[in-house]
Amino acid sequence: MRACMLLAVGLLASSANAAIYTDNTFDTFDNGLDNLDIASVDMSDDGVNLTIAVTTRGFQTWTKYMMYFDTAAGGTTSNAWSRPVDLNGREIEHYIGSWVDASSNNSQFVSWTGSAWNWGSEMYLTNSVSGNTVTWTVSLASLGVSAGQTIYFDIATSGGGNDPGVDHLSRSDAATPGWGSASVAGGFLGYTTVPAPGAIALLGLAGLAGRRRR
């Protein structure tokens, strides 16, 4: 019994989750734009906050980042920045648009109300930059996500103005033939948040019970 209790405590203490999504490099319409070429995305959560780290092949401060989140039924195929991006039929409920040429409040988090993007209640986040990697942290509650739920998402890089997504994490090939054409997303990726602490403990205890039976 004591061993069971110790294992449960250990599982509760390590309730965190992480996943790395890699993307082909040199897969944009202009491979000289290394700052727009996504190499990988690291997503992790601790049951309270979701952390997203996007690494590109190079880095420039004019890079824009666009994140699309499908966390519930319904939503919209548009995006809050009104960029020419085709989500390939996917409906989203939350959007983050971000830039790095400002030191703070450089990311806008906007949610869909059911009829429009709620610009009256947008949140401002601040990203952090380390080399070619830009990182954001947002609460799971703001995404309407609970423990153990799967978030479907895509992330794209872009320039200013009305530019499309130049590179989409969801695609291993070029998402657009050029600046003047809309980009098209691939199939959204899935990230499952860490289960509730009670569920983790129960899984550990079930594993112990199975070992004792064997």
C-alpha positions as CSV (number, residue, x, y, z in Angstrom):
1,M,0.0,0.0,0.0
2,R,2.8,2.4,0.8
3,A,4.4,1.8,-2.6
4,C,1.1,2.7,-4.2
5,M,0.9,5.9,-2.3
6,L,4.4,6.9,-3.2
7,L,3.8,6.2,-6.9
8,A,0.6,8.2,-6.9
9,V,2.4,11.2,-5.3
10,G,5.2,10.9,-7.9
11,L,2.7,10.9,-10.8
12,L,1.0,14.0,-9.4
13,A,4.2,15.9,-9.1
14,S,5.1,15.2,-12.7
15,S,1.8,16.2,-14.3
16,A,3.1,17.9,-17.4
17,N,2.9,17.0,-21.1
18,A,4.8,18.0,-24.2
19,A,5.0,17.2,-27.9
20,I,7.3,18.3,-30.8
21,Y,5.9,18.7,-34.3
22,T,8.5,18.9,-37.1
23,D,8.0,20.5,-40.5
24,N,9.9,20.1,-43.7
25,T,12.3,23.0,-44.3
26,F,13.0,24.6,-47.8
27,D,9.3,24.0,-48.6
28,T,8.2,27.7,-49.3
29,F,7.8,29.5,-52.6
30,D,10.9,31.5,-51.8
31,N,13.5,29.5,-49.8
32,G,15.6,32.6,-49.2
33,L,13.0,33.6,-46.6
34,D,14.5,31.4,-43.9
35,N,12.7,33.4,-41.2
36,L,9.4,32.2,-42.5
37,D,10.4,28.6,-42.9
38,I,9.0,26.6,-39.9
39,A,11.4,23.9,-38.7
40,S,9.5,22.7,-35.6
41,V,6.8,23.6,-33.0
42,D,7.1,22.5,-29.4
43,M,3.8,22.4,-27.4
44,S,3.6,21.7,-23.7
45,D,1.2,22.3,-20.8
46,D,1.1,21.9,-17.0
47,G,-2.6,21.5,-16.7
48,V,-3.0,25.3,-16.4
49,N,-1.1,27.0,-19.2
50,L,-0.2,26.0,-22.7
51,T,3.3,26.9,-24.0
52,I,4.0,27.1,-27.7
53,A,7.5,27.5,-29.1
54,V,8.0,28.0,-32.9
55,T,11.4,27.5,-34.4
56,T,12.2,28.8,-37.9
57,R,15.2,28.2,-40.1
58,G,16.3,31.8,-39.7
59,F,15.0,34.9,-37.8
60,Q,13.9,38.4,-38.7
61,T,12.0,40.9,-36.5
62,W,9.5,41.5,-39.3
63,T,8.1,38.0,-39.1
64,K,4.5,37.6,-38.2
65,Y,3.0,34.4,-36.6
66,M,-0.6,33.2,-37.0
67,M,-2.1,30.5,-34.9
68,Y,-5.4,28.8,-35.4
69,F,-7.2,26.8,-32.7
70,D,-10.1,24.4,-33.0
71,T,-11.2,23.5,-29.5
72,A,-15.0,23.0,-29.8
73,A,-17.8,22.4,-32.2
74,G,-18.7,25.2,-34.5
75,G,-16.6,28.2,-35.2
76,T,-15.5,30.0,-38.3
77,T,-13.3,29.4,-41.3
78,S,-12.1,33.0,-41.2
79,N,-9.3,34.5,-39.1
80,A,-9.2,37.5,-36.9
81,W,-6.5,39.3,-39.0
82,S,-8.6,38.8,-42.2
83,R,-5.5,37.3,-43.9
84,P,-5.9,35.4,-47.2
85,V,-5.7,32.0,-45.6
86,D,-7.9,29.0,-46.5
87,L,-8.3,26.7,-43.5
88,N,-9.3,23.9,-45.8
89,G,-12.8,23.6,-44.2
90,R,-11.6,23.7,-40.6
91,E,-13.6,25.9,-38.2
92,I,-11.7,27.7,-35.4
93,E,-12.8,29.4,-32.2
94,H,-9.5,31.1,-31.2
95,Y,-6.7,32.9,-33.0
96,I,-3.3,34.3,-32.0
97,G,-1.6,36.9,-34.3
98,S,1.8,37.9,-33.2
99,W,4.9,39.9,-34.3
100,V,8.4,40.3,-32.7
101,D,9.4,43.9,-33.6
102,A,7.9,45.2,-30.3
103,S,9.2,44.3,-26.8
104,S,5.8,43.7,-25.1
105,N,2.1,43.2,-25.8
106,N,3.2,41.8,-29.2
107,S,0.5,39.1,-29.5
108,Q,-3.2,39.4,-29.9
109,F,-5.5,36.6,-28.7
110,V,-9.0,36.9,-30.1
111,S,-12.0,34.5,-29.8
112,W,-15.0,33.9,-32.0
113,T,-18.3,34.9,-30.6
114,G,-20.4,32.8,-32.9
115,S,-21.0,35.6,-35.3
116,A,-17.8,37.7,-35.3
117,W,-14.3,38.0,-33.8
118,N,-14.6,39.6,-30.4
119,W,-12.2,42.5,-30.8
120,G,-13.8,44.2,-27.8
121,S,-12.4,41.6,-25.5
122,E,-9.1,40.6,-27.1
123,M,-6.2,39.8,-24.8
124,Y,-2.6,40.9,-25.3
125,L,0.3,38.4,-24.7
126,T,4.0,39.0,-24.8
127,N,6.2,36.5,-26.6
128,S,9.8,35.7,-25.9
129,V,12.6,35.3,-28.4
130,S,15.7,33.0,-28.1
131,G,17.7,32.6,-31.3
132,N,15.3,31.4,-34.0
133,T,12.6,30.3,-31.5
134,V,9.7,32.4,-30.4
135,T,7.6,31.3,-27.4
136,W,4.1,32.1,-26.2
137,T,2.2,31.1,-23.1
138,V,-1.6,31.2,-22.9
139,S,-4.0,29.7,-20.3
140,L,-6.0,26.6,-21.2
141,A,-9.0,28.3,-19.7
142,S,-8.9,31.1,-22.3
143,L,-9.0,28.4,-25.0
144,G,-12.0,26.8,-23.3
145,V,-9.9,23.6,-22.8
146,S,-10.0,21.2,-19.9
147,A,-7.5,18.6,-18.7
148,G,-7.1,15.7,-21.1
149,Q,-8.8,17.5,-24.0
150,T,-7.4,17.5,-27.5
151,I,-6.6,20.9,-29.2
152,Y,-6.6,20.9,-33.0
153,F,-4.4,23.6,-34.4
154,D,-2.3,25.0,-37.2
155,I,0.5,27.6,-37.1
156,A,1.7,29.8,-40.1
157,T,4.3,32.4,-40.7
158,S,3.7,35.6,-42.7
159,G,4.8,39.1,-43.5
160,G,3.0,42.4,-43.0
161,G,-0.1,43.9,-44.7
162,N,-2.4,41.4,-46.3
163,D,0.1,38.6,-46.8
164,P,-0.9,34.9,-46.7
165,G,0.6,32.2,-44.6
166,V,4.0,31.6,-46.3
167,D,4.6,28.3,-44.4
168,H,2.0,26.2,-42.6
169,L,3.0,23.6,-40.0
170,S,0.1,21.5,-41.3
171,R,1.8,21.1,-44.7
172,S,5.1,19.6,-45.9
173,D,5.0,21.4,-49.2
174,A,4.4,25.1,-50.2
175,A,1.2,26.5,-48.9
176,T,1.0,29.3,-51.4
177,P,2.7,30.0,-54.8
178,G,3.5,33.6,-53.9
179,W,2.7,36.7,-51.9
180,G,-0.4,37.5,-54.0
181,S,-2.1,34.2,-53.5
182,A,-4.1,32.8,-50.5
183,S,-2.4,30.0,-48.6
184,V,-4.2,26.7,-48.0
185,A,-3.8,24.8,-44.7
186,G,-3.3,21.1,-44.5
187,G,-4.9,18.8,-42.0
188,F,-4.9,20.4,-38.5
189,L,-2.6,18.7,-35.9
190,G,-3.7,17.5,-32.5
191,Y,-2.3,18.1,-29.1
192,T,-3.8,16.5,-26.0
193,T,-3.4,18.3,-22.7
194,V,-2.2,16.6,-19.6
195,P,-4.9,14.6,-17.8
196,A,-6.4,15.8,-14.5
197,P,-4.1,14.8,-11.5
198,G,-6.7,12.4,-10.2
199,A,-6.8,10.6,-13.6
200,I,-3.0,10.3,-13.6
201,A,-3.0,8.8,-10.1
202,L,-5.7,6.3,-11.0
203,L,-3.7,5.3,-14.1
204,G,-0.6,4.7,-11.9
205,L,-2.6,2.7,-9.3
206,A,-4.2,0.6,-12.1
207,G,-0.7,-0.1,-13.5
208,L,0.4,-1.3,-10.0
209,A,-2.6,-3.5,-9.6
210,G,-1.9,-5.1,-13.0
211,R,1.7,-5.8,-12.0
212,R,0.6,-7.4,-8.7
213,R,-1.8,-9.7,-10.6
214,R,1.0,-10.8,-12.9
